[in-house]
Amino acid sequence: MNNEIKQQLEALPTKPGVYQLKNDRGEVLYVGKAKSLRTRVRSYFRAKADLDPAKQEMVKQVVDIETIVVDSENEALILEATLIRKYQPPHNVVLRDDKYYLFIKITKEELPRIYPVRRIQQDKARYFGPYSSASSVRRTLKLLRRIFPYREEKESPREKVFPHPLFSAADNGDAVSTQEYQHNIGQIIRFLKGERAEIITTLRRGMREASADKKYERAAIWRDQLQAIERLEGNQKVFLATKESFDVVSIATDPTSPRLRGAGGPSAANVFQVRDGKLLGKQTFLLRHKGSAHEGDILRQFLLQYYRDAQDIPKLIFVPNVLTDASLIATYINKGAPPTFAKPARGKKKQLLDMGLLNAEQLLQSERAEFEQDARLQAAVQELADALDIPKPLHRIETYDISNVQGKHATGSMIVFTDGRPDKSQYRKFRIQSGDTPDDYRMMQEVLERRFSGNHEDWKMPGLILIDGGKGQLSAARKTLTKLKVLAPVAAIAKQEEELFVPGGAESIKLSYDSDALFLVQRMRDEAHRFVITYHRLLRSKQSSKSLLDEIPGIGPKLKKKLLNHFGSLKSIRAASDGELTKVIGEAKAGTLRDYL
């Protein structure tokens, strides 16, 4: 312990507040709260402090202690949660970064839009979540849109041409349509809050009132919505005989996982959402922290972070541990109606708690499997580097392929694997510009020259360049790379014998048929082929779908689209009168069009 730390410990106040432990780079290692800052912070630095190995290592790195004094424990709790969210300290329990989870956003405007987002913004919109399954969120939104039509973030090309009648009428100021649209949004909000019974009651009442007012079309719409919701409600699992609403939070820890212990977080949380006695939802989350942590601390931090953004907070939350500061947490979660925390001992609630524990453990098991897969991929990459005599770590591998039919619609592809995994954001495709004659060597050289010409400084340099082909392709590629002074190692993979060629090598390199390195090479080669073939087919499809309208001078893409939107097909355009054509594109253009058709 250095003298500066000793002086800071001596000067610590006895009041409640929040402390931040920092390393020599100014990075926040840990954020905590305390009734007495002096007592709590000094406890880390006692000679016989009861700390786990990770915390002991953390204390060795601490060179600065920053404290913020507050008036109450409740203020300390709020500030602690805010700072943990801001700094994501490695030794705190932290929900894995928000980019892994989805929220459903409902914008604040007269005709709100609804769509999934990764982050919450301070824009007065309404958010639901976080949801751990992106696919479930998208399925739910798709279902809701069929029952209660709503606007998404952006209109699809089809919707721009053929907008939903409800949206068009509301846009044009129709009060009834605007009211109907807002009714849909209200029902969706109720659905997301789990208020299915209220939706059914509202729809039944609205259907009766519409029928009584002889508004049969509206009554029919509400009838269809009612039937869809009732079918969905019938599919929900009835878990309790009574109409209770609560959440069940389970925590699982895995101190044996090497990946999770080091960086990913050896814990997971599962939340079951029970509304009106029915199990409506399940969310499972990974929690990141260094080393082991007390289950009570894991639970506490999860509750603070998960319910911070949650909109649907029940009055009762079942948890696996008794919380020492339950009232503070409850007030932080929902100041207007603080929930009650309870630990179930038996019965259905205990069964749900145990079931949630199994779900959380399953998530940890899949993380372990992913870690083992990562380790296997790293071994495969290293095996390939050893076979090609590449001494440096092989992080980025670029694979190139060419596709053409007798030189027509020739395309090239560059796919990238980073640390043994496809990195699709780095994929690039090239449309060959150097001629239509079939010459794979020339085309490969063009692709490499465009890739390494210096015009793409944001593209990282590869640790290995892999060419799909044999010695000829390798030689052509090598000439271009030498001219451009590209020093990265290059190799080619021949299709028939699955052998690798390197410049200057008298013999080919044959990897063991059952090796992970060969499987990795095959996968990269096949991915490059798939990517280039997809682009090649797209170009051929575009060429074959060209219209006669494309060949008429003065008829550009906008006029072509205008004509097809108005008349529907080339046949209908031919059948149109001069007056009809003039009305759409003007007299001069109509004359030119008629001459060609």
C-alpha angles and dihedrals in degrees: 000000000000125000094253091058090047090053092048091050091051092051097049114127123235093225126103118271149112128288132201122202112207136189129223091278092057092251117147109242098178140003121202142163129223143183086222115024092197095054096043100044094043090055090071093058101045115120093243099032113163097236131147117240093263092053091046089055090047093054090054089058096049113111099155137037120199121190134188117199117214135181100244145014090250091059089047091053092051093047092047092053091047094051093046089053091047100046102026090211114209094229096050124083104256133178106242110267117298092245088077093060136057135225126195110233124205110189122225106242138104091271102028123208123220125208142136121268136181098219138037117237129197092245102120090253120136118248133196122194156346094237119188096204116064092187091054091051092052093046091050093050091048090052093047092050090056092051100036110021113222138164120264125213092274133013115246117238088256093052091052089058098034107026121190109268092232092054094046094050092047090048089053092056099260103161095203092052091046090052090048091051092049088048088057091051091050091052091049090052089051090049092052090049090053094247095139095145091055090051091053092048092049094048093048092050093046092049092052093047093048091050091048089052089048091243091140097164092057091044089054092051092051090046090056091048090049093051092048093051092045090052090050092046090051090056093055115103113249105222103168133035090220123065097246124157122206145124126243116208119195127184127204125187130195113191092172098064109103095202096045094044091053105041118334102063124260093231142076134189130209125198122196115195114208117185124178089349094306127113100235105166149011126200124182123192138185118229121208125212140133117262125332124335134190112266090231091057091046091051093046095050092045092053091049093049101038098046093040089084101022116117099190104062114167124215091243129047121182115211135180096235137043109252116225093204097034095140092052092049092046092052091048092049096049118359093183096051111010111205124233120241119214137173112221116221101185145350131046095331091055089048089054091048091052091045089052090051089056090051092050091047090050090056090052090049091053089049089053090050090050090051091051089049090051090051091050091050091050089051090050092050091049091048090053091048091051092049091052092042094240108158099190124079108274106225105146124040121181120200123195132200138170129215130187143136109230088328094305121130089000114189138177131204137205116195124183131212116193116197089344097309131101111262099199095178086068097051115118133189128203130203107214112242103174098086146302099258112111105253115142093185094056092044092051090050091051092051093049092046092052090046097049101029092107096253092109106057091157091064110093119233114253127238089217135017113209120195123200103229144049137279094307094056090044092053092048091048092047093055092054094044091049091050090051092045093238107164099188115120114259131201137169129218119214116217103221105048097023089233129150126229125200129188112276094009113137092199132037121250113242117195119208110275091235097042123121088225091062090047089052092050091048091049092052092047092049092047092052089049093048092049096048094044091052091054092044091053090048091056092047091049092051091051094049092048095054113127131223084246089070090065097053114100113240095019104108130176094279095051091043090054091046092053095046092046091051101040101024099221145022089255091058091047090054090050094049120107123245089251093055092049092047091052091056104039107008133260099281095049091043090056092051091047093050091050092056097041 
